[in-house]
């Protein structure tokens, strides 16, 4: 419970400091910081997904997957096809 309270207080403090600092940042730095945060969240999310998809069998050492990679890549493939497809 203590960790939750500390985490919540840190999030509020970080948000407040961010609001104060945001006024002094240029638009380019603000956009770059937002893109870096988005990329970090995407990488952490993919790391969690990929880490839970593959399991190594301790006896044989064979890598097994759950088939979720197809579900992970399907939205990316649809966006790629939609962008490069001419009607």
GROMACS elastic network, one bead per residue, 0.5 to 0.9 nm:
[ bonds ]
;  ai    aj funct       b0    kb
    1     4     6  0.52124   500
    1     5     6  0.64841   500
    1     6     6  0.87939   500
    2     5     6  0.51815   500
    2     6     6  0.62110   500
    2     7     6  0.85464   500
    3     6     6  0.50899   500
    3     7     6  0.59755   500
    3     8     6  0.85018   500
    4     7     6  0.50581   500
    4     8     6  0.60811   500
    4     9     6  0.85403   500
    5     8     6  0.51380   500
    5     9     6  0.61133   500
    5    10     6  0.85199   500
    6     9     6  0.51105   500
    6    10     6  0.60388   500
    6    11     6  0.85458   500
    7    10     6  0.50894   500
    7    11     6  0.61304   500
    7    12     6  0.86855   500
    8    11     6  0.50958   500
    8    12     6  0.62689   500
    8    13     6  0.85741   500
    9    12     6  0.51823   500
    9    13     6  0.60548   500
    9    14     6  0.84728   500
   10    13     6  0.50184   500
   10    14     6  0.59204   500
   10    15     6  0.84222   500
   11    14     6  0.51109   500
   11    15     6  0.60822   500
   11    16     6  0.85790   500
   12    15     6  0.50679   500
   12    16     6  0.61210   500
   12    17     6  0.85873   500
   13    16     6  0.51073   500
   13    17     6  0.61254   500
   13    18     6  0.84206   500
   14    17     6  0.51283   500
   14    18     6  0.59562   500
   14    19     6  0.85861   500
   15    19     6  0.62032   500
   15    20     6  0.87329   500
   16    19     6  0.51320   500
   16    20     6  0.64282   500
   16    21     6  0.87681   500
   17    20     6  0.50987   500
   17    21     6  0.61539   500
   17    22     6  0.84445   500
   18    21     6  0.51223   500
   18    22     6  0.58048   500
   18    23     6  0.89087   500
   19    22     6  0.52143   500
   19    23     6  0.71059   500
   20    23     6  0.61653   500
   20    24     6  0.78915   500
   21    24     6  0.55825   500
   21    25     6  0.67488   500
   22    25     6  0.52983   500
   22    26     6  0.82918   500
   22    30     6  0.74899   500
   23    26     6  0.82149   500
   25    28     6  0.81951   500
   25    29     6  0.63492   500
   25    30     6  0.63519   500
   26    29     6  0.54647   500
   26    30     6  0.62759   500
   26    31     6  0.87755   500
   27    30     6  0.50554   500
   27    31     6  0.61673   500
   27    32     6  0.86047   500
   28    31     6  0.52215   500
   28    32     6  0.61496   500
   28    33     6  0.86044   500
   29    32     6  0.50419   500
   29    33     6  0.60521   500
   29    34     6  0.85302   500
   30    33     6  0.52195   500
   30    34     6  0.62329   500
   30    35     6  0.87104   500
   31    34     6  0.50932   500
   31    35     6  0.62055   500
   31    36     6  0.86438   500
   32    35     6  0.51126   500
   32    36     6  0.61743   500
   32    37     6  0.86784   500
   33    36     6  0.50518   500
   33    37     6  0.62162   500
   33    38     6  0.86005   500
   34    37     6  0.51762   500
   34    38     6  0.61857   500
   34    39     6  0.86284   500
   35    38     6  0.50336   500
   35    39     6  0.60839   500
   35    40     6  0.85070   500
   36    39     6  0.51014   500
   36    40     6  0.60615   500
   36    41     6  0.85992   500
   37    40     6  0.50528   500
   37    41     6  0.61836   500
   37    42     6  0.86007   500
   38    41     6  0.51871   500
   38    42     6  0.61975   500
   38    43     6  0.86681   500
   39    42     6  0.50403   500
   39    43     6  0.61193   500
   39    44     6  0.85747   500
   40    43     6  0.51577   500
   40    44     6  0.61255   500
   40    45     6  0.84796   500
   41    44     6  0.51818   500
   41    45     6  0.60273   500
   41    46     6  0.85334   500
   42    45     6  0.50886   500
   42    46     6  0.60523   500
   42    47     6  0.84448   500
   43    46     6  0.51163   500
   43    47     6  0.59864   500
   43    48     6  0.86083   500
   44    47     6  0.50431   500
   44    48     6  0.63189   500
   44    49     6  0.87291   500
   45    48     6  0.51820   500
   45    49     6  0.62350   500
   45    50     6  0.85911   500
   46    50     6  0.58673   500
   46    51     6  0.81254   500
   46    72     6  0.88989   500
   47    50     6  0.52969   500
   47    51     6  0.57852   500
   47    52     6  0.85058   500
   48    51     6  0.50727   500
   48    52     6  0.62290   500
   48    53     6  0.86505   500
   49    52     6  0.53392   500
   49    53     6  0.62109   500
   49    68     6  0.86453   500
   49    69     6  0.88977   500
   49    72     6  0.85322   500
   50    53     6  0.50223   500
   50    54     6  0.66276   500
   50    68     6  0.86462   500
   50    69     6  0.77969   500
   51    54     6  0.61320   500
   51    55     6  0.81309   500
   52    55     6  0.73142   500
   52    65     6  0.89660   500
   52    66     6  0.87047   500
   53    64     6  0.82919   500
   53    65     6  0.55840   500
   53    66     6  0.55093   500
   53    67     6  0.75342   500
   53    68     6  0.64406   500
   53    69     6  0.74635   500
   54    63     6  0.65961   500
   54    64     6  0.56541   500
   54    66     6  0.67412   500
   55    62     6  0.84290   500
   55    63     6  0.58058   500
   55    64     6  0.52672   500
   55    65     6  0.63432   500
   55    66     6  0.83910   500
   56    59     6  0.87593   500
   56    60     6  0.83078   500
   56    61     6  0.57788   500
   56    62     6  0.56250   500
   56    64     6  0.59865   500
   56    65     6  0.86791   500
   57    60     6  0.56898   500
   57    62     6  0.53617   500
   57    63     6  0.63625   500
   57    64     6  0.72008   500
   58    61     6  0.53764   500
   58    62     6  0.78679   500
   59    62     6  0.81900   500
   60    63     6  0.88502   500
   65    68     6  0.75558   500
   65    69     6  0.81972   500
   66    69     6  0.77789   500
   67    70     6  0.62252   500
   67    71     6  0.76386   500
   68    71     6  0.50529   500
   68    72     6  0.61946   500
   68    73     6  0.87276   500
   69    73     6  0.61376   500
   69    74     6  0.84336   500
   70    73     6  0.52761   500
   70    74     6  0.58855   500
   71    74     6  0.53638   500
   71    75     6  0.76129   500
   72    75     6  0.69324   500
   72    76     6  0.77933   500
   73    76     6  0.52532   500
   73    77     6  0.61748   500
   73    78     6  0.87383   500
   74    77     6  0.50736   500
   74    78     6  0.62191   500
   74    79     6  0.87347   500
   75    78     6  0.50968   500
   75    79     6  0.62856   500
   75    80     6  0.86412   500
   76    79     6  0.52202   500
   76    80     6  0.62065   500
   76    81     6  0.86900   500
   77    80     6  0.50261   500
   77    81     6  0.61294   500
   77    82     6  0.84825   500
   78    81     6  0.51725   500
   78    82     6  0.60046   500
   78    83     6  0.85531   500
   79    82     6  0.50894   500
   79    83     6  0.61342   500
   79    84     6  0.86524   500
   80    83     6  0.52874   500
   80    84     6  0.62440   500
   80    85     6  0.84139   500
   81    84     6  0.52282   500
   81    85     6  0.56182   500
   82    85     6  0.54350   500
   82    86     6  0.83734   500
   83    86     6  0.82875   500
